[in-house]
Amino acid sequence: MNAKWKKETKGETLHRTERFYGAFERSFALPDDVDPKGIHAESKDGVLTVSLPRVAVEKPRPLAITIQ
């Protein structure tokens, strides 16, 4: 990685600025309910927007159990 880096963090209500010049890479873990085929990224005016569509996950239904 050959990049210049600037990082700024401020007080009580977080204000964070990150700046990179040149090539860089960032990785993170995705939740289990993200559809990997539908991931879309767009860079416009220096802002990277990543869309992570979720798939419908069947929620467990409560069961009534009769006690004898």
Backbone bond lengths (Angstrom), bond angles and torsions (degrees), N, CA, C in turn:
res aa  C-N    CA-C-N  psi(-1)  N-CA   C-N-CA  omega(-1)  CA-C   N-CA-C  phi
1 M - - - 1.447 - - 1.522 107.61 -
2 N 1.283 115.47 122.62 1.449 121.38 -179.26 1.523 108.18 -118.86
3 A 1.323 117.32 83.02 1.462 119.63 -173.54 1.517 110.70 -142.34
4 K 1.318 115.43 152.01 1.460 121.13 171.39 1.515 106.60 -88.59
5 W 1.306 118.18 152.07 1.448 122.00 -171.27 1.510 110.60 -139.26
6 K 1.304 117.50 137.93 1.453 122.31 174.04 1.517 107.49 -137.39
7 K 1.317 117.65 134.05 1.458 121.37 179.43 1.518 108.21 -134.39
8 E 1.312 116.63 136.32 1.457 121.71 -178.42 1.524 107.85 -137.74
9 T 1.311 117.80 129.79 1.458 122.74 176.11 1.515 107.59 -132.57
10 K 1.332 116.99 135.17 1.463 120.82 -178.21 1.512 111.07 -121.58
11 G 1.274 115.63 169.74 1.451 132.96 -177.64 1.507 122.95 -23.33
12 E 1.325 113.43 -146.30 1.458 124.32 -167.60 1.527 113.75 -60.55
13 T 1.304 117.83 -51.41 1.464 119.95 174.40 1.516 106.19 -96.61
14 L 1.283 116.68 112.24 1.460 124.32 -168.20 1.527 113.81 -52.04
15 H 1.297 116.29 129.02 1.465 124.71 171.71 1.518 105.23 -127.14
16 R 1.316 116.29 112.87 1.456 119.44 -174.39 1.516 109.69 -123.84
17 T 1.302 117.08 133.81 1.455 122.62 177.23 1.520 108.15 -128.02
18 E 1.319 116.64 128.34 1.455 121.34 175.47 1.508 107.78 -124.80
19 R 1.295 116.89 136.11 1.458 121.04 178.04 1.515 109.58 -135.50
20 F 1.292 115.21 133.93 1.455 121.77 177.38 1.516 108.56 -125.99
21 Y 1.293 115.53 144.23 1.460 121.96 174.03 1.513 106.40 -125.44
22 G 1.308 116.77 119.74 1.456 120.26 -177.93 1.518 110.26 102.09
23 A 1.298 116.02 -165.64 1.465 121.77 -177.24 1.524 110.79 -76.54
24 F 1.340 115.94 141.93 1.459 120.80 174.48 1.518 109.13 -151.52
25 E 1.316 115.86 167.19 1.456 121.99 -177.37 1.518 109.10 -141.96
26 R 1.317 116.28 141.64 1.465 120.81 177.78 1.521 107.32 -137.48
27 S 1.313 118.06 139.85 1.465 120.92 177.85 1.522 109.48 -133.86
28 F 1.323 115.62 152.71 1.460 121.55 178.50 1.516 108.64 -157.00
29 A 1.316 116.29 160.10 1.464 121.98 -179.65 1.523 109.66 -85.48
30 L 1.322 116.06 142.58 1.456 121.59 179.11 1.532 110.18 -101.09
31 P 1.336 117.32 148.86 1.458 119.78 175.02 1.535 110.55 -64.02
32 D 1.325 117.09 158.87 1.457 121.71 -177.80 1.524 113.20 -66.13
33 D 1.335 117.98 -23.18 1.459 119.76 -175.73 1.534 113.80 -93.50
34 V 1.332 117.95 19.07 1.466 121.94 177.02 1.528 108.94 -92.04
35 D 1.340 116.01 134.15 1.458 122.07 177.68 1.532 108.75 -84.17
36 P 1.339 118.88 106.34 1.467 120.52 -175.15 1.528 113.37 -64.35
37 K 1.335 118.09 -25.18 1.462 120.94 -179.96 1.528 111.75 -74.40
38 G 1.325 117.94 -19.16 1.459 120.97 -176.91 1.518 114.78 -101.73
39 I 1.333 118.04 5.61 1.465 120.92 -178.96 1.530 109.88 -67.15
40 H 1.330 115.56 133.55 1.462 121.62 -177.70 1.527 109.02 -136.20
41 A 1.317 117.06 135.99 1.462 121.50 177.85 1.523 109.38 -127.08
42 E 1.331 115.40 142.85 1.467 121.04 179.76 1.525 108.93 -141.53
43 S 1.313 116.02 136.49 1.459 121.74 176.70 1.523 108.02 -114.20
44 K 1.344 115.83 122.12 1.461 120.23 -179.60 1.525 108.81 -143.15
45 D 1.307 116.63 127.42 1.463 122.81 179.56 1.526 112.70 53.40
46 G 1.326 116.39 37.44 1.455 121.08 177.27 1.518 114.82 80.52
47 V 1.335 117.41 6.48 1.463 121.35 179.59 1.518 108.75 -112.73
48 L 1.316 117.12 124.56 1.454 122.51 177.32 1.520 108.79 -94.08
49 T 1.338 116.54 123.39 1.457 122.03 177.29 1.521 107.90 -114.72
50 V 1.330 116.41 124.14 1.458 121.99 179.83 1.519 108.04 -115.65
51 S 1.339 116.69 124.05 1.461 121.91 178.52 1.521 108.86 -101.83
52 L 1.323 115.81 127.38 1.460 122.17 -178.84 1.532 108.69 -120.72
53 P 1.346 117.91 90.44 1.459 119.72 -179.11 1.522 111.23 -70.04
54 R 1.308 114.87 141.00 1.463 119.69 -179.48 1.524 110.22 -98.81
55 V 1.297 115.56 149.44 1.459 121.35 175.69 1.520 108.10 -97.27
56 A 1.318 115.38 152.19 1.462 119.60 178.60 1.528 108.98 -69.48
57 V 1.300 115.60 125.43 1.460 121.43 178.22 1.521 107.06 -110.82
58 E 1.328 115.36 127.43 1.456 119.43 -179.29 1.518 109.64 -69.16
59 K 1.337 114.95 124.75 1.455 120.14 179.55 1.528 109.19 -82.83
60 P 1.319 117.42 141.91 1.460 119.03 178.77 1.530 110.60 -65.66
61 R 1.337 115.28 136.12 1.463 119.88 179.38 1.517 109.44 -92.84
62 P 1.324 116.85 142.87 1.460 119.17 177.28 1.540 110.23 -68.36
63 L 1.303 115.32 142.42 1.454 121.81 179.57 1.526 109.77 -109.92
64 A 1.327 115.02 138.65 1.463 119.82 174.03 1.521 107.39 -92.51
65 I 1.312 115.71 123.59 1.461 120.97 -179.25 1.511 107.96 -115.61
66 T 1.332 114.94 124.34 1.459 120.63 -179.92 1.527 109.01 -83.53
67 I 1.314 115.48 128.64 1.467 120.63 178.63 1.531 107.19 -101.23
68 Q 1.316 117.47 129.49 1.475 121.84 -178.82 1.506 110.77 -107.47
